[in-house]
Amino acid sequence: MSDKKKRDAKVFQLTRRKALKGLAAGASVLALPSRDAAASVWDAFFQKHFRRMTKSDLERVLARLEREYSSEFSQEVKVGATPPIEGVKYGYGLDLSRCIGCRRCVYGCVEENNQSRDPQIHWIRVVRLKKEKGTDLHYAEHYYNPNQVPEPGHFYMPIQCQQCEKPPCTKVCPVQATWTEKDGIVVVDYNWCIGCRYCMAACPYGARHFNWAKPQIPNESLNPQTHYLGNRPRPVGVVEKCTFCIQRTRQQPGRYPACLEACPVGARKFGNLLDPESEIRKLIENKRVYLLKEELNTQPKFFYFF
């Protein structure tokens, strides 16, 4: 990226974020990009909210993002915006009796979803629990040696976004940068997120993560097949989270999330909750199901079972 483009990008990040924060706080004066800023900087500054873009608006935005990412990462990057599939609401199941705590799901997710390697950001965290204590997270251990699993007397619980039916995180966003799609996936418009972190405070599962520094992804490690609301590269100062691999699961025919494919013991299940013949529905109806923090009535679409 040229020095001028870097300066323009820096101007955009500072001024647009300040402008959105000012709007959220009721400020009357907005800081605009410099007069000599590149046209792409102005386009990004005045970009509409994802849900308010027309088809032509969206096509222009996706084309601009593809040019910017391709230039930054020295390879062809595709940015899609595949909409929800009609008649589908996604649900996820995880067999706690099978999970061995190897954390391969964590790193499969990192690679697929272009999470920062330095500083590290993980959308999935796996905790170790003692069988005698059950699923009481007060006794959860976040740090253990994944090369020495499974361990006698313990079981493991991966935790990620629960894709709640009643998500508290979306209600507190002052700029409506996060919402629930028709297929049940809770998403974030990174171009509208102002980094206030209210959603992080509201989420009872610790599933949202803030980019304190510019995410570092080696060019050769970037997954170039991205989705606007999912795994496209994120800027500094925004919140990100699991999206059930929206860039994969909305394909026709749909693909499984990367974490499921990475699991070596088949502990993870995924499917359409509206389909009575789907594997996820049959598991929910026939297994002992556990919902994380069920008493909060967030109605997760992530089901643990035994």
C-alpha positions in Angstrom: 0.0 0.0 0.0 1.4 3.4 -0.9 2.2 6.1 1.7 -0.7 8.2 0.4 -3.2 5.4 0.7 -1.9 4.7 4.2 -2.4 8.3 5.1 -5.9 8.3 3.6 -6.9 5.1 5.4 -5.6 6.6 8.7 -7.7 9.8 8.1 -10.8 7.7 7.4 -10.4 5.5 10.5 -10.0 8.5 12.8 -12.6 10.8 11.4 -15.4 8.5 10.5 -15.1 6.7 13.9 -15.2 10.0 15.7 -18.1 11.1 13.5 -20.2 8.1 14.4 -19.3 8.4 18.0 -20.3 12.0 17.9 -23.7 11.1 16.4 -24.2 8.4 19.0 -23.4 11.0 21.7 -25.6 13.7 20.1 -22.7 15.9 18.9 -23.5 18.5 16.3 -20.1 18.9 14.6 -18.6 16.1 12.5 -15.0 15.7 11.5 -14.7 14.9 7.7 -11.9 13.5 5.7 -9.3 16.0 4.4 -10.2 17.8 1.1 -7.4 16.0 -0.8 -8.3 12.5 0.4 -8.7 9.8 -2.2 -12.2 9.1 -3.6 -12.3 5.7 -2.0 -11.8 7.3 1.4 -14.9 9.5 0.8 -16.8 6.6 -0.5 -16.1 4.6 2.7 -16.9 7.6 4.9 -20.3 8.1 3.4 -21.1 4.4 3.0 -24.6 3.5 4.0 -25.6 1.0 6.7 -25.5 -2.5 5.2 -29.3 -3.0 5.6 -30.0 0.4 3.9 -27.9 -0.2 0.8 -29.5 -0.8 -2.5 -28.3 -3.6 -4.8 -26.2 -1.1 -6.8 -24.8 0.5 -3.5 -23.8 -2.9 -2.3 -22.1 -3.9 -5.6 -20.0 -0.7 -5.5 -19.0 -1.3 -1.8 -18.1 -4.9 -2.4 -16.0 -3.9 -5.5 -14.2 -1.2 -3.5 -13.4 -3.6 -0.6 -12.2 -6.3 -3.0 -9.7 -3.7 -4.5 -8.5 -2.5 -1.1 -8.0 -6.0 0.3 -6.4 -7.4 -2.8 -3.9 -4.5 -2.8 -3.2 -4.9 1.0 -2.7 -8.7 0.9 -1.2 -9.0 -2.5 -3.7 -11.6 -3.8 -7.2 -11.6 -5.2 -9.7 -11.3 -2.4 -13.4 -11.9 -3.0 -16.0 -10.2 -0.7 -19.5 -11.6 -1.0 -22.8 -10.7 0.6 -24.9 -13.9 0.2 -28.3 -13.4 1.8 -30.0 -15.9 4.2 -31.5 -19.0 2.7 -35.3 -19.1 2.9 -36.7 -21.5 5.4 -33.5 -21.9 7.3 -32.6 -21.1 10.9 -29.2 -22.5 11.9 -28.5 -24.3 15.2 -25.4 -25.9 16.6 -24.9 -28.9 18.8 -21.8 -30.0 20.8 -21.4 -33.4 22.4 -19.6 -32.8 25.7 -19.1 -36.5 26.2 -17.0 -36.6 23.0 -15.0 -33.4 23.1 -11.4 -34.0 24.1 -10.3 -30.4 24.5 -7.7 -30.5 21.7 -8.6 -27.0 20.6 -8.3 -27.8 16.9 -11.7 -26.1 16.5 -10.1 -22.9 17.8 -7.4 -22.8 15.2 -9.6 -24.1 12.4 -11.8 -21.1 13.1 -8.8 -18.7 13.2 -7.6 -19.8 9.7 -11.1 -19.7 8.1 -12.2 -16.4 9.6 -9.1 -14.3 9.2 -8.6 -13.7 12.9 -5.6 -11.7 14.0 -2.4 -13.7 14.7 -0.7 -10.8 16.6 -2.3 -9.9 18.9 -4.2 -13.2 18.9 -7.9 -13.2 18.7 -9.9 -16.4 19.2 -13.7 -16.6 18.6 -13.8 -20.0 20.4 -12.4 -20.7 23.8 -12.2 -24.1 25.4 -12.3 -24.6 29.1 -11.5 -27.6 31.3 -14.0 -28.7 34.0 -13.8 -31.4 36.6 -16.5 -34.1 36.2 -17.3 -33.9 39.9 -18.2 -30.2 39.6 -20.3 -30.6 36.4 -20.9 -27.5 34.2 -20.4 -24.9 36.9 -18.2 -22.4 35.1 -17.0 -21.0 38.4 -14.6 -24.0 38.4 -13.6 -23.7 34.7 -9.9 -23.7 33.8 -9.0 -21.7 30.8 -5.3 -22.7 30.7 -4.3 -26.3 30.3 -2.0 -28.2 28.0 -3.9 -29.3 24.9 -1.1 -31.8 24.1 -2.0 -33.8 27.2 -5.7 -34.3 26.6 -8.1 -36.0 27.4 -7.3 -36.1 31.1 -8.8 -38.4 33.6 -11.6 -36.8 35.8 -12.1 -33.9 33.4 -14.2 -32.9 30.5 -14.0 -29.9 28.1 -16.5 -27.2 27.0 -15.9 -25.1 23.9 -17.6 -21.7 24.3 -18.4 -19.3 21.4 -21.2 -17.0 20.3 -24.5 -18.7 21.2 -26.4 -17.0 18.4 -29.2 -16.1 20.9 -32.8 -15.8 19.8 -33.0 -12.9 22.3 -29.5 -11.5 22.1 -28.8 -8.7 24.7 -25.8 -7.6 22.7 -27.9 -6.2 19.8 -30.2 -4.2 22.0 -27.4 -2.0 23.5 -25.6 -0.9 20.2 -26.1 2.9 19.9 -25.6 2.8 16.1 -27.4 -0.5 15.2 -24.2 -2.0 13.9 -25.2 -5.5 15.1 -28.4 -7.4 14.5 -29.9 -10.8 13.9 -30.4 -12.1 10.4 -33.4 -14.2 9.2 -31.3 -17.4 9.5 -30.6 -16.7 13.1 -27.0 -15.5 12.8 -26.1 -12.4 14.8 -23.8 -10.3 12.6 -21.8 -7.1 12.8 -21.4 -4.3 10.2 -17.7 -3.5 10.8 -18.0 -0.2 8.9 -20.6 1.0 11.3 -19.2 -0.4 14.6 -17.8 2.5 16.7 -16.0 0.4 19.2 -18.0 1.5 22.2 -18.0 -2.2 23.5 -21.5 -2.0 24.9 -22.2 -5.3 23.2 -19.2 -6.9 24.9 -20.5 -5.8 28.3 -24.0 -7.0 27.5 -22.9 -10.5 26.2 -23.1 -13.0 29.1 -20.9 -15.5 27.2 -17.8 -13.5 26.6 -18.2 -14.2 22.9 -17.4 -10.8 21.5 -13.8 -9.6 20.9 -12.4 -6.1 20.4 -9.5 -5.2 18.1 -7.2 -3.1 20.4 -4.5 -3.1 17.7 -4.6 -3.5 13.9 -5.1 -7.2 13.2 -2.0 -8.9 11.8 -2.6 -11.6 9.2 0.3 -12.9 7.1 -0.5 -12.4 3.4 -0.1 -16.2 2.7 -2.4 -17.0 5.6 -5.4 -14.9 4.5 -8.5 -16.7 3.5 -9.5 -14.8 0.3 -13.1 -16.1 0.2 -14.9 -13.7 2.5 -18.3 -12.3 3.4 -19.1 -8.7 4.2 -20.8 -9.7 7.5 -18.3 -12.4 8.3 -14.7 -13.1 7.8 -13.5 -10.2 5.7 -10.4 -8.4 7.3 -11.5 -6.2 10.2 -10.0 -2.8 11.1 -8.6 -1.7 14.4 -11.2 -0.5 16.9 -14.2 -2.8 16.1 -15.8 -5.8 17.7 -16.0 -9.1 16.0 -17.5 -12.6 16.8 -18.4 -16.0 15.5 -21.0 -16.0 12.6 -21.4 -19.7 12.1 -19.0 -19.3 9.2 -21.6 -17.3 7.2 -19.3 -17.3 4.1 -19.6 -21.2 4.1 -23.0 -22.0 5.5 -25.0 -19.7 3.2 -23.5 -21.3 0.1 -25.7 -23.5 -2.1 -25.3 -26.4 -1.2 -24.3 -25.2 2.3 -21.0 -26.1 3.9 -20.4 -26.9 7.5 -18.6 -24.3 9.8 -14.8 -24.7 9.9 -14.8 -25.7 13.6 -17.0 -28.6 12.9 -14.8 -29.9 10.1 -11.7 -29.5 12.3 -13.1 -31.6 15.1 -11.3 -35.0 15.1 -13.9 -36.8 17.2 -17.2 -35.7 15.6 -18.3 -33.8 18.7 -19.9 -30.9 16.7 -23.2 -30.9 14.8 -24.8 -28.3 12.7 -28.0 -27.9 10.7 -31.4 -26.3 10.1 -33.6 -26.1 13.2 -36.7 -25.6 11.0 -36.2 -29.0 9.3 -37.7 -31.8 11.5 -35.5 -34.3 9.6 -32.2 -32.5 10.3 -29.6 -34.1 12.5 -29.6 -31.1 14.9 -33.4 -31.4 15.4 -33.2 -35.1 16.1 -30.3 -34.5 18.6 -32.3 -31.8 20.5 -35.4 -34.0 20.6 -33.6 -37.2 21.7 -30.6 -36.2 23.8 -30.1 -34.6 27.2 -29.6 -31.0 26.2 -27.9 -28.3 28.2 -28.2 -24.5 27.5 -25.4 -22.3 28.8 -26.8 -19.8 31.3 -30.4 -20.9 30.4 -31.7 -18.8 33.4 -30.9 -15.6 31.5 -33.6 -16.4 28.8 -31.3 -15.4 25.9 -32.6 -18.6 24.2 -29.3 -19.8 22.6 -29.3 -21.7 19.4 -26.1 -23.4 20.5 -27.0 -26.7 22.3 -24.7 -28.8 24.5 -25.7 -32.4 24.9 -24.4 -35.7 26.5 
